[in-house]
Amino acid sequence: MQNTFTCPPNRGSEWKHESPDFSRGESQRTIGDRSLQVSKRADAWEGTVALSQRSWDVRDYREGDEISILKLFRKVFGQHRSLEHWRWKFEQNPAGRQITVAVTREGAVIGHFAGLPVVATTPVKSFVMTQGIDHMVDPEWQRLGIYREMAQSYFRTYVWNRVAAAWYAFPDQPVYEIEAKAFGPSSLHPVPLLNCDLSESESWSRSSHDLQLCRIDNVERIDKSLDELWNLCRSELALATKRDSRYLNWRYADRPDIKYRFLVARSRSSGRPLGLAVLRFGWFDQPVAPLVDWLVPSNERDVARALIASCHSLASERKLKAMQASFPTYSPQYRFLVSVGYQPIASRCLITAHWPEDSELVKPMKENWYYTMGDSDMY
Ligand SMILES: CC(C)(COP(=O)(O)OP(=O)(O)OC[C@H]1O[C@@H](n2cnc3c(N)ncnc32)[C@H](O)[C@@H]1OP(=O)(O)O)[C@@H](O)C(=O)NCCC(=O)NCCS
């Protein structure tokens, strides 16, 4: 299984899909049993094929498309995605829905280019940022410029007009190369992947002081008292997804197909939330526990140690071999995990980004954007 944030693993054989060479002038192609003849001039790659010459169009999502979208998902990625998952992700997202599709004249969805928006904040301002997800074109319709045209339409509708102040994705290198040809995003940096082998004894010990200070609650859903913790952390984060209780419950507790655990550190004396870790047990076929989210003020080192120790205990109880996490290398969270024995391992993912002209987020995204595994829909 590949370790990539953006697309489901096991992409199947689409990379081996043989596509005709349209690089030289006029040609014709029969697609599937539709006997569709596509006039293909060199300039078709620029997205200038006249609509009358082709059998597909690009438009925004319409109610009911989801049935055809899920069929396409299965065909392209070889994986079943439930309607329940789709509704959670695209209908119940508190930050909205962004879906561009390509359809045949008969109305079947043959291409999909979605964004998963989130509200993001700096210490003083809120924005919408959006994650590129589920980019797919039916194998029988690939290499006709559909992806590029969906991207143009998507960015026109959701990014260039500043609905979102930034777009980002977590592709692996081969996917990035196609993105680069189709719409030219910037590559920011490789996504760091930290690993802690749970079979090795911890190089740091859990002091009784850590545990006297706070208790750790292990819950499936968080309450509004966690907003206080978010407000405390927000002032330290130059740019981050707004991790309030509404977002966190939607992202983790409401997701129908995966059970996450919230570990909440609370003051023993006041019950005040001091820190939060969110864990997933297993990732596809890998016996690892991804630390998908983390909110601990940087001066609360004892709380961080108590939380991470509880994460290790829970993962070990479930016989998982390692904990894994992704934080940017410039973040105190990355340095903290390294200080307690986590080691960087090879990651295949990059972060790519695209902004409206003069977006205020270019610099913070490049220099101090706080993200975790949970900022990718792959986790
Ligand atoms: C990636 C994908 C969406 C591309 O769709 P598409 O409609 O065939 O792409 P387009 O025809 O618009 O091509 C856009 C550019 O990418 C290039 N490209 C497309 N597929 C490519 C491939 N497999 N390898 C190399 N380049 C490719 C095209 O040549 C074109 O560039 P050019 O004009 O400079 O030649 C499609 O192959 C797909 O669905 N793949 C499986 C799912 C997947 O991996 N999705 C991406 C991550 S979620």
The ligand as a Gaussian input file, in Angstrom:
#p B3LYP/6-31G(d) Opt

LIG

0 1
 C       -4.906000      11.476000     -12.823000
 C       -6.160000      11.537000     -13.706000
 C       -7.270000      12.223000     -12.901000
 C       -5.834000      12.334000     -14.983000
 O       -7.040000      12.486000     -15.742000
 P       -7.053000      12.780000     -17.311000
 O       -8.395000      13.344000     -17.669000
 O       -6.594000      11.606000     -18.043000
 O       -5.951000      13.947000     -17.434000
 P       -5.855000      15.016000     -18.622000
 O       -6.216000      14.332000     -19.910000
 O       -6.623000      16.238000     -18.275000
 O       -4.312000      15.339000     -18.650000
 C       -3.750000      16.462000     -17.997000
 C       -2.237000      16.373000     -18.146000
 O       -1.726000      15.300000     -17.366000
 C       -1.051000      14.350000     -18.190000
 N       -1.380000      13.010000     -17.716000
 C       -2.608000      12.497000     -17.508000
 N       -2.493000      11.218000     -17.054000
 C       -1.168000      10.947000     -16.991000
 C       -0.432000       9.801000     -16.618000
 N       -1.035000       8.678000     -16.205000
 N        0.905000       9.870000     -16.656000
 C        1.546000      11.000000     -17.055000
 N        0.892000      12.139000     -17.447000
 C       -0.451000      12.087000     -17.411000
 C       -1.587000      14.594000     -19.580000
 O       -0.665000      14.182000     -20.557000
 C       -1.804000      16.096000     -19.568000
 O       -0.566000      16.789000     -19.722000
 P       -0.040000      17.379000     -21.152000
 O       -1.154000      18.191000     -21.709000
 O        1.160000      18.195000     -20.761000
 O        0.278000      16.193000     -21.963000
 C       -6.606000      10.112000     -14.145000
 O       -5.511000       9.464000     -14.744000
 C       -7.088000       9.250000     -12.999000
 O       -8.267000       9.259000     -12.672000
 N       -6.162000       8.468000     -12.386000
 C       -6.524000       7.559000     -11.313000
 C       -6.873000       8.269000     -10.027000
 C       -5.750000       9.101000      -9.461000
 O       -4.622000       8.660000      -9.327000
 N       -6.069000      10.352000      -9.119000
 C       -5.116000      11.328000      -8.669000
 C       -4.991000      11.465000      -7.210000
 S       -6.453000      11.446000      -6.218000

